[in-house]
Amino acid sequence: MASNWSQDVFVKAWDFATLAHQGQKYGGPIEGQQYDYINHIGSVAMELIWALNNTPEVDGNLANQCALLHDTIEDTHVTYEEVLTVFGEDVANGVRALTKNELLPTKHEQMLDSLQRIKRQPVEVWMVKLADRITNLSAPPFYWTKEKKIKYREEALLIHGELHLANKFLSERLISRIDSYQNYI
């Protein structure tokens, strides 16, 4: 079966993301545990590649690049213009849609806004958001409160409700992860 994505395109975006996220860490489920942020990026890409293997009709290059770069504008020094210059308009617009607008007053409003912008993008961008939340429903950081975990699970249900039509495989996987996440609450 022919692949719907290129290893060379993937590696270019992976290298860019690795440098952009260099030095960033996030907390694990055990106190004192820290992961390099690129671990999250790789996990999102892995979820997406699994779906791409089952969905040959989508543009795997667009999906992979957006997955690997999805947090660069939001969490690093990288700008929309840099992503546009290096990866082109489709990727830059996808990454921008996946970026929360921190000028909005609440996290809920930021999520609703981002979901609306994602829904104006190609289905590949929707798939990235599903893969991102699947990955984020692993064991939460040890310092999260019960209330934060409940809200996070509710937000995952919102994401699923808005984007589930993007990809059957990611939709089913997200529902499974949402159900399993109840064990952390």
Buried (B, 14 or more C-beta within 10 A) or exposed (E): EEEBBEEEBBEBBBEBBBEBBEEBEEBBEEEEEEBBBBBBBBBBBBBBBBBBBEBEEBBBBBBBBBBBBBBBBBBBEBEBEBBBEBBEEBBBBBBBBBBBEEEBEEEEEBBBBBBEBBBEBBBBBBBBBBBBBBBBBBEBBEEBEEEEBBBBBEBBEBBBEBBBEBBEBBBEBBBEBBEEBEEBE
